[in-house]
Amino acid sequence: MATGKINVSVENIFPLIKKFLYSDHEIFLRELVSNGTDATLKLKHLISIGEAKVEYGNPIIEVKVDKEGKKIHIIDQGLGMTADEVEKYINQVAFSGAEEFLDKYKDSAKDSGIIGHFGLGFYSAFMVAEKVEIITKSYKDEPAAHWTCDGSPEFTLEPADKTSRGTEIILHIAEDSLEFLDDSKISGLLNKYNKFMPIPIKFGTRTETLPKPEDAPEDYVNETVEIDNIINNPNPAWTKQPSELSDEDYKNFYRELYPMQFEDPLFHIHLNVDYPFNLTGILYFPKLGSDMQIQKDKIQLYQNQVYVTDNVEGIVPEFLTMLKGVIDSPDIPLNVSRSGLQADGAVKKISNYITRKVADKLKALFNENRADFEAKWNDIKIVLEYGMLSEEKFYEKAGAFVLYPTVDDTYFTLEELKEKLKENQTDKDGKLVVLYAGNKDAQHSYIEAAKDKGYEVLLLDSPIISHLIQKIENDNKDVTFVRVDSDHIDNLIKKEENTISKLSEDEKATLKTSLEAYIPKAYSVQLEAMDSQAAPFIITQPEFMRRMKEMSQTGGGGMFGMGNMPEMYNLVVNTNSDLASSILNTEDKTHQEHLVKQALDLAKLSQNLLKGEALTAFVKRSFEMIK
Ligand code: ADP
């Protein structure tokens, strides 16, 4: 038996390994199963190039828990190691790797965001084991080797009688890590980290009932067999070519990824590139509605089919973190912090590629089946609108597929909308006026008034719409967006001829004074000569102020400090209405006040502004009037 001392600069590295990232001890299993996978894939390669003259067979990796012996075994049928190789790869390479890793990261804060803590490798075994054994037989014609190390720098290396090719790692679990002897704990970890690894992983066995033979007698008792319980899918959909997969395959893979998700995704995007970086993956658009928050952290990041993390911040553009699915890339550096990631050139390229692919796919979907795309619009718009605001590259492509629906469910692209508006929807400066509503119910009377005049009214109800409108106006100097309740419709859109006012200038001044005497200060009175049939009183909220206020409320960091601004309203009074004449001609001041207040309340009611005490008083007063 040979004994030796691992050449260390730190006297005892193992306590350090143990202390390092306490909460991440569980990654030891991923690291050891990954090593077994690598060893198997290396053997496959050696055989394929004629370097190894052995049978590949159907190798698997087995994980076994020995509760009584307090041991975990990880067994592979890969290329194995000779004694010399153990000396070289485990005592020197693996060790210096671990040492370097620790050197680099032991000082960094725990939350430095090193993704998945890759790189610790074999020695991560000592995070949970007090003693580790390696029994390994190389594919080469050399005796097996048995390495043992108890966590001090001393190790033993002796011949072993293992005859089958491959490596068995035996972990003697430390007292403080006995939780890992739980079957459910191990199967949970395998499921989390190794679910899609390329070599089948066996954990225990399960019984399966054999099918009943055709000539079975009446009293046939079903036969059962014990079969290996393979916990992973070695060929997940994203590793295949899109041409090999049907729509149903993509949906099945979605269910495999999210077993608890019962709703099918709306569509998928298959990512597949190998130059200038390597990236595969499948992204899914789930049904989103307008809730932006709940969906994050659903995209899983893999490296060569090994799970790394579900936090893809910095790798996937932020607006796409609302999607689901998988990306797999060996080119994403995993031992850097999040901020390091964002500064990384390769990562920036990956992020741009994903944005471009998503835009291309949306365009294709739009062109292939517009009706279907329109039907899905409400479920995807929040992602797209957010993307237009946050990624210039996406914004540039978005014109080809982003839609603007009307309150009656007609969908326009911006270009189509402009064409349509040219007919009869321009303001006094000749700009195209995009009328929109934020809420069909709340702005019902205004929508009706606009539709009566033959105008198109959009329904734009996303929480971030005011920001988007602002951006679109900046880039399209020929259009202006105004909400239907931002002014009287005839002031928003150019009229052919002005309606003549029934009132003289003197009468108007008197009316204005009477009105201002009874209405609250928050309203500014605006007299307009309109069609006598138009509503006598309407309340409007000027577009600019309302939009700025909305923008400061939905991000934009208290833009212009308008977050706390009071609401500003105009009271538009139709001077040609009978009511205006009545108010003007009523001598009795009490009665006049009554008229003004009742009319104001009715106007408020149609803008959804009459609430609480004011509403109660209004209803009471109205009952009095009809009694
Ligand atoms: P890495 O896998 O990143 O190289 P490790 O510390 O995990 O680092 O392993 C060091 C080396 O030990 C590997 O490169 C490999 O040569 C060898 N090794 C580890 N596990 C196995 C195994 N199961 N079969 C064969 N060789 C192995």
Boltz pocket constraint, residues with backbone or C-beta under 6 A from the ligand:
constraints:
  - pocket:
      binder: B
      contacts: [[A, 31], [A, 32], [A, 35], [A, 36], [A, 39], [A, 76], [A, 78], [A, 79], [A, 80], [A, 81], [A, 89], [A, 90], [A, 93], [A, 94], [A, 95], [A, 97], [A, 119], [A, 120], [A, 121], [A, 122], [A, 123], [A, 167]]
      max_distance: 6.0
